[in-house]
Amino acid sequence: ESITINNVTRSMIITVRNIGIPTLHLRGITVQNNHGFLANAQVDVESGLSKASAKQYTVPNLNFHFRDYYTIRVFTTEGALAMSTLFIE
């Protein structure tokens, strides 16, 4: 749903919303920049997202660089995949 960058804590906050099935279970979230650096968010696979609910996940320890692209992928145990790309200006 949304991506927020915090330059002070060097983290990315990713908001995920379930718009489809009754309960969605996140399996993982990855963030990769155009230089190949890969980071993962901590995801509690036991707790699901009920339909129309949202939850925030934090990816820490990122070094944001001017004019870098970041690809964010959200994976679920149900097989759904969401992907977004963010450009740092």
Z-matrix of the N, CA and C atoms (Angstrom, degrees):
N
C 1 1.443
C 2 1.519 1 111.83
N 3 1.347 2 116.22 1 -43.60
C 4 1.463 3 118.16 2 178.71
C 5 1.521 4 110.29 3 -155.08
N 6 1.349 5 114.52 4 159.99
C 7 1.458 6 122.42 5 178.83
C 8 1.512 7 107.36 6 -134.00
N 9 1.324 8 116.60 7 128.25
C 10 1.461 9 122.03 8 178.65
C 11 1.518 10 108.33 9 -123.68
N 12 1.332 11 115.76 10 138.00
C 13 1.461 12 121.17 11 178.65
C 14 1.521 13 108.65 12 -107.49
N 15 1.333 14 115.63 13 135.78
C 16 1.454 15 121.87 14 175.79
C 17 1.522 16 107.21 15 -117.70
N 18 1.334 17 117.08 16 103.51
C 19 1.462 18 121.71 17 -178.40
C 20 1.521 19 112.17 18 -68.73
N 21 1.328 20 117.52 19 -28.43
C 22 1.460 21 120.92 20 -178.71
C 23 1.524 22 110.62 21 -68.31
N 24 1.326 23 117.38 22 -47.74
C 25 1.470 24 121.00 23 -179.44
C 26 1.528 25 112.57 24 -92.13
N 27 1.348 26 116.72 25 -0.73
C 28 1.468 27 122.59 26 -178.20
C 29 1.517 28 111.23 27 53.36
N 30 1.325 29 115.58 28 48.35
C 31 1.459 30 119.85 29 -178.72
C 32 1.526 31 110.99 30 -132.30
N 33 1.321 32 114.81 31 163.74
C 34 1.450 33 122.53 32 177.18
C 35 1.526 34 106.98 33 -123.04
N 36 1.325 35 116.56 34 128.46
C 37 1.458 36 121.34 35 177.94
C 38 1.520 37 107.47 36 -105.11
N 39 1.332 38 115.63 37 122.48
C 40 1.460 39 122.25 38 -176.15
C 41 1.523 40 108.01 39 -113.86
N 42 1.317 41 116.36 40 123.39
C 43 1.453 42 121.28 41 177.52
C 44 1.519 43 108.76 42 -100.33
N 45 1.331 44 115.57 43 124.23
C 46 1.467 45 122.43 44 -179.06
C 47 1.519 46 107.85 45 -113.44
N 48 1.335 47 116.63 46 132.11
C 49 1.466 48 121.97 47 177.72
C 50 1.525 49 108.95 48 -122.42
N 51 1.318 50 115.87 49 135.98
C 52 1.461 51 122.15 50 175.74
C 53 1.522 52 107.98 51 -87.62
N 54 1.316 53 116.97 52 113.29
C 55 1.466 54 120.38 53 -179.91
C 56 1.522 55 112.22 54 -109.84
N 57 1.343 56 116.38 55 5.97
C 58 1.461 57 118.03 56 -173.73
C 59 1.504 58 115.93 57 -123.04
N 60 1.311 59 116.16 58 -87.19
C 61 1.463 60 121.10 59 -169.79
C 62 1.536 61 111.71 60 -78.35
N 63 1.346 62 117.72 61 163.35
C 64 1.468 63 120.62 62 -178.12
C 65 1.531 64 113.61 63 -55.39
N 66 1.336 65 118.61 64 -44.31
C 67 1.465 66 121.75 65 176.51
C 68 1.518 67 109.09 66 -139.58
N 69 1.327 68 115.47 67 129.70
C 70 1.460 69 123.04 68 -179.07
C 71 1.522 70 108.23 69 -113.69
N 72 1.334 71 117.40 70 133.97
C 73 1.460 72 122.25 71 -179.81
C 74 1.525 73 109.40 72 -114.16
N 75 1.333 74 116.84 73 115.52
C 76 1.454 75 120.53 74 177.96
C 77 1.519 76 110.25 75 -74.62
N 78 1.323 77 115.46 76 135.75
C 79 1.460 78 122.17 77 177.82
C 80 1.526 79 110.21 78 -99.88
N 81 1.325 80 116.91 79 -32.27
C 82 1.456 81 119.49 80 -179.01
C 83 1.510 82 112.52 81 -178.19
N 84 1.326 83 114.97 82 159.61
C 85 1.462 84 122.66 83 174.49
C 86 1.519 85 106.75 84 -133.82
N 87 1.329 86 116.39 85 129.25
C 88 1.455 87 120.76 86 177.21
C 89 1.524 88 109.83 87 -121.64
N 90 1.329 89 115.14 88 149.69
C 91 1.463 90 122.60 89 174.92
C 92 1.517 91 106.46 90 -128.78
N 93 1.332 92 116.20 91 125.45
C 94 1.461 93 120.87 92 -179.70
C 95 1.518 94 108.67 93 -131.68
N 96 1.351 95 115.80 94 132.85
C 97 1.464 96 118.18 95 176.86
C 98 1.522 97 110.31 96 -94.44
N 99 1.318 98 116.53 97 175.37
C 100 1.460 99 120.74 98 -175.68
C 101 1.531 100 112.94 99 -72.53
N 102 1.335 101 117.93 100 -2.37
C 103 1.463 102 121.61 101 174.84
C 104 1.526 103 111.83 102 -98.04
N 105 1.338 104 116.35 103 0.07
C 106 1.454 105 120.48 104 177.06
C 107 1.515 106 114.99 105 97.67
N 108 1.352 107 118.35 106 -8.16
C 109 1.461 108 120.35 107 179.15
C 110 1.519 109 109.86 108 -62.47
N 111 1.314 110 116.68 109 132.70
C 112 1.455 111 121.92 110 -177.26
C 113 1.527 112 109.79 111 -123.98
N 114 1.342 113 116.66 112 130.99
C 115 1.463 114 122.46 113 176.29
C 116 1.520 115 108.41 114 -128.59
N 117 1.327 116 116.07 115 155.85
C 118 1.457 117 121.52 116 -179.36
C 119 1.522 118 110.39 117 -124.75
N 120 1.328 119 116.08 118 144.97
C 121 1.458 120 121.10 119 174.11
C 122 1.521 121 108.75 120 -90.11
N 123 1.320 122 115.95 121 150.28
C 124 1.456 123 120.87 122 173.10
C 125 1.518 124 108.52 123 -77.05
N 126 1.325 125 117.02 124 122.04
C 127 1.453 126 122.04 125 -177.14
C 128 1.518 127 108.88 126 -122.92
N 129 1.314 128 116.71 127 127.67
C 130 1.458 129 122.29 128 176.27
C 131 1.523 130 107.87 129 -85.84
N 132 1.331 131 116.51 130 98.99
C 133 1.462 132 120.83 131 -174.78
C 134 1.529 133 112.64 132 -70.52
N 135 1.324 134 117.18 133 -17.05
C 136 1.460 135 120.23 134 -179.10
C 137 1.526 136 112.37 135 -74.84
N 138 1.324 137 116.88 136 -33.68
C 139 1.462 138 118.79 137 -178.57
C 140 1.518 139 109.82 138 -93.01
N 141 1.312 140 116.33 139 129.80
C 142 1.455 141 121.21 140 -179.09
C 143 1.514 142 111.61 141 -99.23
N 144 1.309 143 114.90 142 164.21
C 145 1.460 144 121.86 143 174.89
C 146 1.520 145 107.90 144 -100.25
N 147 1.316 146 116.45 145 117.17
C 148 1.461 147 118.57 146 177.35
C 149 1.521 148 109.30 147 -73.85
N 150 1.314 149 116.61 148 161.41
C 151 1.461 150 122.05 149 -176.91
C 152 1.523 151 110.15 150 -56.78
N 153 1.330 152 116.36 151 134.82
C 154 1.468 153 126.90 152 179.05
C 155 1.523 154 113.13 153 73.99
N 156 1.341 155 119.10 154 3.89
C 157 1.462 156 119.95 155 177.24
C 158 1.526 157 109.98 156 -96.32
N 159 1.333 158 115.14 157 162.13
C 160 1.463 159 121.27 158 -179.27
C 161 1.517 160 109.44 159 -133.86
N 162 1.332 161 115.67 160 156.32
C 163 1.452 162 121.47 161 178.02
C 164 1.522 163 108.17 162 -147.18
N 165 1.343 164 115.67 163 147.30
C 166 1.461 165 120.56 164 178.92
C 167 1.524 166 110.33 165 -101.87
N 168 1.337 167 114.56 166 141.26
C 169 1.455 168 122.46 167 177.38
C 170 1.516 169 107.85 168 -127.23
N 171 1.329 170 117.17 169 142.97
C 172 1.455 171 121.79 170 -177.38
C 173 1.522 172 110.55 171 -113.46
N 174 1.330 173 115.45 172 133.55
C 175 1.464 174 122.12 173 172.80
C 176 1.532 175 105.80 174 -109.03
N 177 1.351 176 117.41 175 109.05
C 178 1.467 177 120.40 176 -176.35
C 179 1.522 178 112.85 177 -88.28
N 180 1.327 179 114.72 178 173.10
C 181 1.468 180 124.03 179 170.64
C 182 1.519 181 114.15 180 58.80
N 183 1.321 182 116.17 181 47.54
C 184 1.464 183 120.89 182 176.08
C 185 1.522 184 109.00 183 -105.70
N 186 1.317 185 117.03 184 140.29
C 187 1.460 186 122.11 185 174.50
C 188 1.517 187 107.81 186 -105.95
N 189 1.318 188 115.81 187 102.86
C 190 1.455 189 120.00 188 -177.78
C 191 1.519 190 109.89 189 -78.53
N 192 1.318 191 114.95 190 135.09
C 193 1.457 192 121.13 191 -179.65
C 194 1.523 193 109.77 192 -122.30
N 195 1.323 194 114.63 193 143.38
C 196 1.459 195 122.51 194 177.16
C 197 1.523 196 109.75 195 -56.18
N 198 1.311 197 116.24 196 131.36
C 199 1.459 198 124.77 197 177.81
C 200 1.532 199 114.47 198 66.43
N 201 1.314 200 116.66 199 29.86
C 202 1.463 201 121.18 200 173.83
C 203 1.523 202 109.95 201 -97.93
N 204 1.314 203 115.11 202 148.56
C 205 1.466 204 122.39 203 172.55
C 206 1.523 205 108.50 204 -101.05
N 207 1.316 206 116.36 205 141.43
C 208 1.460 207 121.91 206 175.97
C 209 1.523 208 108.13 207 -125.20
N 210 1.323 209 115.90 208 127.57
C 211 1.459 210 121.40 209 177.78
C 212 1.520 211 107.75 210 -105.28
N 213 1.325 212 115.76 211 122.82
C 214 1.455 213 122.62 212 -179.13
C 215 1.522 214 108.18 213 -108.46
N 216 1.339 215 116.12 214 127.40
C 217 1.465 216 121.13 215 178.43
C 218 1.518 217 109.38 216 -123.79
N 219 1.338 218 115.47 217 133.61
C 220 1.463 219 122.28 218 177.52
C 221 1.523 220 107.53 219 -115.68
N 222 1.334 221 116.69 220 124.08
C 223 1.460 222 122.58 221 -179.06
C 224 1.524 223 109.59 222 -111.67
N 225 1.330 224 116.85 223 144.38
C 226 1.461 225 120.95 224 177.38
C 227 1.529 226 110.44 225 -122.73
N 228 1.328 227 116.49 226 159.22
C 229 1.455 228 120.14 227 176.98
C 230 1.523 229 111.01 228 -70.94
N 231 1.337 230 116.92 229 -20.10
C 232 1.465 231 121.12 230 178.55
C 233 1.524 232 112.47 231 -80.60
N 234 1.337 233 117.13 232 -5.00
C 235 1.457 234 120.70 233 177.53
C 236 1.517 235 115.36 234 98.59
N 237 1.318 236 117.52 235 -0.37
C 238 1.470 237 120.41 236 178.43
C 239 1.525 238 109.99 237 -78.35
N 240 1.312 239 115.81 238 148.45
C 241 1.459 240 122.83 239 177.77
C 242 1.518 241 108.17 240 -135.81
N 243 1.325 242 115.89 241 131.96
C 244 1.463 243 121.11 242 172.96
C 245 1.516 244 107.23 243 -120.97
N 246 1.324 245 116.83 244 141.08
C 247 1.452 246 120.77 245 -178.54
C 248 1.520 247 109.68 246 -139.00
N 249 1.328 248 115.60 247 141.83
C 250 1.458 249 121.63 248 177.87
C 251 1.523 250 108.31 249 -144.25
N 252 1.329 251 116.59 250 151.84
C 253 1.452 252 121.99 251 176.47
C 254 1.515 253 109.63 252 -120.58
N 255 1.321 254 115.33 253 135.15
C 256 1.457 255 121.76 254 -178.59
C 257 1.522 256 108.61 255 -120.90
N 258 1.325 257 117.71 256 135.18
C 259 1.453 258 123.18 257 178.84
C 260 1.517 259 108.51 258 -109.94
N 261 1.342 260 117.43 259 127.79
C 262 1.458 261 122.13 260 178.93
C 263 1.527 262 108.15 261 -92.21
N 264 1.320 263 115.71 262 116.48
C 265 1.476 264 119.73 263 179.80
C 266 1.485 265 111.53 264 -94.54
